[in-house]
Amino acid sequence: MAQKFDVLAVIGEPNAGKSTLVNTLVGQKVSIVSKKPQTTRSNVLGIFLEQEAQIVLTDTPGVFLPRERLGRAMFHGVCAALREAEGVLFVVDASRPQMGRCFSLLKEHPETRSFLVLNKIDRLSRQTLLPLAQTLNAQFPFRETFMISALKQDGIATMKRVLAGAAPEGAWLYPEDQVTNLPLRLLAAELTRERLYAKFSQEIPYACTVETETWEDFTYKKETRIAQNIYIKKASQRPILLGKGGKGIREIRLSVQKELEELLMRRVHLFLSVKERTNWSEDKAFYDLWEMRYDA
């Protein structure tokens, strides 16, 4: 059979479950997940194969009203993904549906093939889902409606099969075994940021970022040495991150190190440093690294 290829932008309000959905469809983690809104900062590609189709998913930040430079760059990424994609997965948290700015953006692209994804259906009854699906389909011409739980993988197999069937014919653009466009150095930094958000969900807001400073592979030992910097905007955040006797940062280091060892299938030595850098979100190098629009 002929190869099929599709590029789908995954959009939705903050905390709709977009990144969890992308990870579930791909079959492994390519985008970090946390309960904090706007955890995803830049567009990340997740790639999966279903039958003869290669589907590329563009995970995007949750849509919100941007004020600062970082927020404007994130919003620009969502708009760019919508323009460049062949189709859209519009993800809605069915347990607390919020349309807002994201739905308005979607309506600006009525010609794009769009699929409605009602996520987190395990939190409510089917009787509640049907009226919600009918209401949204009355407001926009969705090609298909999926009712799923990305976390529990309910409805995912059917969703993959339908998306593969809807994909247009076209040659694959990525190798068969590639699952993301994110370099390992960046993915490693994101894994550390994910752990920071999980452990310090209240104390450390968006004032931190993580950079992989060095990455050394030792082939003969089958080991990798990774050094990362955690940048904070206020000196008062340092003791919170470090914890008593360095316990907090050590827990994060060991947790991320273990996940990297499973990902790389080799021994990993991870070193973390906490540094104050008040203006990291104004540094153009940060945006260039993540391929984000600095002057958005």
C-alpha positions as CSV (number, residue, x, y, z in Angstrom):
1,M,0.0,0.0,0.0
2,A,1.1,3.6,-0.6
3,Q,2.7,5.5,2.2
4,K,0.6,8.2,4.0
5,F,1.9,11.2,5.9
6,D,0.2,13.9,8.0
7,V,1.1,16.8,10.3
8,L,-1.4,17.6,13.0
9,A,-1.1,20.6,15.4
10,V,-2.2,19.6,18.9
11,I,-3.9,22.7,20.5
12,G,-6.1,23.4,23.5
13,E,-6.4,25.5,26.6
14,P,-3.8,25.1,29.4
15,N,-4.0,21.7,31.2
16,A,-6.3,20.1,28.6
17,G,-3.9,17.1,28.5
18,K,-2.2,17.8,25.2
19,S,1.3,16.6,26.1
20,T,0.0,13.5,27.8
21,L,-2.0,12.8,24.6
22,V,1.1,13.2,22.4
23,N,3.2,11.0,24.7
24,T,0.5,8.3,24.7
25,L,0.1,8.3,20.9
26,V,3.8,8.2,20.3
27,G,4.3,5.5,22.9
28,Q,7.0,7.2,24.9
29,K,7.8,10.5,26.6
30,V,8.7,13.3,24.1
31,S,7.0,16.2,25.9
32,I,7.1,16.9,29.6
33,V,3.9,16.9,31.7
34,S,2.9,18.7,34.9
35,K,-0.2,20.0,36.6
36,K,1.1,23.6,36.1
37,P,-0.5,25.4,33.1
38,Q,1.9,26.4,30.3
39,T,4.4,23.7,31.2
40,T,5.0,23.3,27.5
41,R,7.0,26.3,26.3
42,S,8.0,25.5,22.7
43,N,6.6,23.4,19.9
44,V,7.7,19.8,20.2
45,L,7.2,17.1,17.5
46,G,6.0,13.6,18.4
47,I,6.0,11.0,15.6
48,F,4.1,7.7,15.5
49,L,3.4,5.1,12.8
50,E,0.0,3.4,12.4
51,Q,-0.4,0.9,9.5
52,E,1.1,2.7,6.5
53,A,0.8,6.2,7.9
54,Q,3.4,8.4,9.6
55,I,1.7,11.0,11.8
56,V,3.6,14.0,13.0
57,L,2.1,15.7,16.1
58,T,3.1,19.3,17.0
59,D,2.6,19.7,20.8
60,T,2.0,23.3,21.5
61,P,1.8,25.5,24.7
62,G,-1.7,26.1,26.2
63,V,-3.3,29.2,24.7
64,F,-3.5,32.1,27.1
65,L,-3.3,35.9,26.9
66,P,0.5,36.7,26.6
67,R,2.0,39.7,28.3
68,E,5.8,39.1,28.7
69,R,8.3,38.1,26.0
70,L,8.2,34.4,26.9
71,G,4.4,34.3,26.7
72,R,4.4,36.1,23.4
73,A,6.9,33.6,22.0
74,M,4.8,30.7,23.2
75,F,1.6,32.1,21.7
76,H,3.5,32.8,18.4
77,G,4.4,29.1,18.4
78,V,0.8,28.0,18.6
79,C,-0.2,30.3,15.7
80,A,2.7,29.0,13.6
81,A,1.8,25.4,14.3
82,L,-1.8,26.1,13.1
83,R,-0.6,27.7,9.9
84,E,1.8,25.0,9.0
85,A,-0.2,21.9,10.0
86,E,-2.3,19.8,7.6
87,G,-4.8,19.2,10.4
88,V,-5.6,20.0,14.0
89,L,-6.4,18.0,17.1
90,F,-8.4,20.3,19.3
91,V,-8.0,18.9,22.8
92,V,-10.7,19.8,25.5
93,D,-10.7,18.7,29.1
94,A,-14.2,17.3,29.1
95,S,-14.4,17.4,32.9
96,R,-14.1,21.2,32.8
97,P,-14.4,22.4,29.2
98,Q,-13.0,25.9,28.5
99,M,-13.0,27.1,24.9
100,G,-11.7,30.7,25.3
101,R,-8.9,32.0,23.1
102,C,-8.0,28.7,21.7
103,F,-11.4,28.0,20.2
104,S,-11.3,31.5,18.6
105,L,-7.9,30.7,17.1
106,L,-9.3,27.5,15.6
107,K,-12.2,29.3,14.1
108,E,-9.7,31.5,12.1
109,H,-8.8,28.3,10.2
110,P,-12.1,26.8,9.1
111,E,-10.5,25.2,6.1
112,T,-8.1,23.1,8.1
113,R,-9.1,19.5,8.8
114,S,-9.9,19.5,12.5
115,F,-10.7,16.7,15.0
116,L,-12.3,17.3,18.4
117,V,-10.7,15.4,21.2
118,L,-12.7,15.2,24.5
119,N,-10.0,14.1,27.0
120,K,-10.2,12.9,30.6
121,I,-13.5,11.2,30.0
122,D,-12.8,8.9,33.0
123,R,-13.8,11.9,35.2
124,L,-17.5,12.1,34.1
125,S,-20.4,10.1,32.7
126,R,-21.1,9.4,29.0
127,Q,-24.4,11.1,29.4
128,T,-22.6,14.4,30.1
129,L,-20.2,13.9,27.1
130,L,-22.8,13.6,24.4
131,P,-24.3,17.1,24.9
132,L,-20.8,18.6,25.1
133,A,-19.8,17.0,21.8
134,Q,-23.0,18.1,20.2
135,T,-22.6,21.7,21.4
136,L,-19.0,22.0,20.1
137,N,-19.8,20.3,16.8
138,A,-22.6,22.8,16.3
139,Q,-20.1,25.6,16.6
140,F,-17.3,24.2,14.3
141,P,-17.2,21.6,11.5
142,F,-15.1,19.0,13.1
143,R,-14.3,15.9,10.9
144,E,-14.5,13.5,13.8
145,T,-15.0,13.5,17.6
146,F,-12.8,11.3,19.8
147,M,-13.8,10.6,23.4
148,I,-10.6,9.5,25.2
149,S,-8.6,9.3,28.4
150,A,-5.0,9.9,27.3
151,L,-3.7,9.0,30.8
152,K,-5.5,5.7,30.9
153,Q,-5.2,5.1,27.2
154,D,-8.9,4.7,26.8
155,G,-10.0,5.2,23.2
156,I,-6.4,5.7,21.9
157,A,-6.2,2.6,19.7
158,T,-9.4,3.7,17.8
159,M,-8.1,7.3,17.6
160,K,-4.8,6.1,16.0
161,R,-6.6,4.0,13.5
162,V,-9.0,6.8,12.4
163,L,-6.1,9.3,12.1
164,A,-4.2,6.9,10.0
165,G,-7.2,6.4,7.8
166,A,-7.7,10.1,7.3
167,A,-4.0,10.9,6.5
168,P,-3.4,11.8,2.9
169,E,-1.0,9.9,0.7
170,G,2.6,11.1,0.9
171,A,6.1,9.9,1.5
172,W,7.4,9.7,5.1
173,L,9.7,12.6,6.1
174,Y,11.3,11.0,9.1
175,P,13.1,7.7,9.6
176,E,10.9,4.8,10.8
177,D,12.4,4.8,14.3
178,Q,12.4,8.5,15.0
179,V,9.8,9.7,17.5
180,T,10.7,13.4,18.1
181,N,12.7,16.3,16.7
182,L,13.9,17.2,20.2
183,P,17.7,16.7,20.6
184,L,18.7,14.6,23.6
185,R,20.4,17.5,25.3
186,L,17.1,19.5,25.2
187,L,15.0,16.5,26.2
188,A,17.3,15.9,29.2
189,A,16.9,19.5,30.3
190,E,13.1,19.2,30.0
191,L,13.0,16.1,32.1
192,T,14.8,18.0,34.9
193,R,12.3,20.9,34.6
194,E,9.5,18.4,34.8
195,R,10.8,17.1,38.1
196,L,11.3,20.7,39.4
197,Y,7.6,21.5,38.6
198,A,6.4,18.2,40.3
199,K,8.4,18.7,43.5
200,F,8.1,22.5,43.8
201,S,4.7,23.1,42.2
202,Q,3.9,26.1,44.4
203,E,7.3,27.5,45.4
204,I,9.0,27.6,42.0
205,P,6.8,29.1,39.3
206,Y,7.9,29.9,35.7
207,A,10.9,31.7,37.1
208,C,13.2,28.8,36.4
209,T,14.6,27.1,33.3
210,V,17.2,24.3,32.8
211,E,20.1,24.2,30.3
212,T,22.3,21.2,29.5
213,E,25.7,22.6,29.7
214,T,27.8,19.6,28.8
215,W,27.2,16.1,27.5
216,E,30.0,13.6,27.3
217,D,29.6,10.0,26.0
218,F,32.2,7.5,27.1
219,T,31.8,4.7,24.6
220,Y,34.3,2.3,26.1
221,K,32.6,2.6,29.5
222,K,29.1,2.8,28.1
223,E,28.5,5.8,30.3
224,T,27.3,9.4,29.8
225,R,28.2,12.4,31.9
226,I,25.7,15.3,31.8
227,A,26.0,18.6,33.5
228,Q,23.0,20.9,33.7
229,N,22.4,24.4,35.1
230,I,19.1,25.3,36.7
231,Y,18.6,29.0,36.3
232,I,16.4,30.9,38.9
233,K,15.4,34.6,38.9
234,K,15.7,35.2,42.7
235,A,18.4,34.2,45.1
236,S,15.6,33.3,47.7
237,Q,14.7,30.4,45.5
238,R,18.0,28.7,45.9
239,P,17.5,27.3,49.4
240,I,14.1,26.0,48.4
241,L,15.5,24.1,45.5
242,L,18.5,22.7,47.4
243,G,16.5,21.6,50.4
244,K,17.9,20.8,53.8
245,G,21.4,19.5,53.4
246,G,20.9,19.4,49.6
247,K,18.2,16.7,49.9
248,G,15.8,18.3,47.5
249,I,18.1,18.8,44.6
250,R,19.6,15.3,45.2
251,E,16.2,13.7,44.9
252,I,15.6,15.4,41.6
253,R,19.1,14.5,40.3
254,L,18.6,10.8,41.2
255,S,15.1,10.7,39.7
256,V,16.1,12.3,36.4
257,Q,19.3,10.3,36.2
258,K,17.3,7.0,36.5
259,E,14.9,8.1,33.7
260,L,17.8,9.1,31.5
261,E,19.4,5.7,32.1
262,E,16.2,4.0,31.0
263,L,16.0,6.2,27.9
264,L,19.6,5.9,26.8
265,M,20.1,2.3,28.0
266,R,23.4,3.1,29.6
267,R,24.8,4.4,32.9
268,V,24.3,8.2,33.4
269,H,26.1,10.5,35.8
270,L,24.0,13.7,36.1
271,F,25.3,16.9,37.8
272,L,23.0,19.8,38.7
273,S,24.0,23.3,39.5
274,V,21.6,26.1,40.7
275,K,22.5,29.5,39.4
276,E,20.8,32.9,39.7
277,R,20.1,34.5,36.3
278,T,17.5,37.2,36.7
279,N,17.1,37.9,33.0
280,W,17.2,34.4,31.4
281,S,13.7,34.9,29.8
282,E,15.1,38.0,28.0
283,D,18.2,36.2,26.6
284,K,17.9,35.7,22.8
285,A,20.1,32.7,23.0
286,F,17.4,30.9,25.0
287,Y,14.8,31.5,22.2
288,D,17.3,30.5,19.5
289,L,18.1,27.2,21.3
290,W,14.4,26.3,21.4
291,E,13.6,27.7,17.9
292,M,11.2,30.3,19.4
293,R,10.5,33.7,18.1
294,Y,12.4,36.2,20.2
295,D,10.6,39.4,18.9
296,A,7.1,37.9,18.8
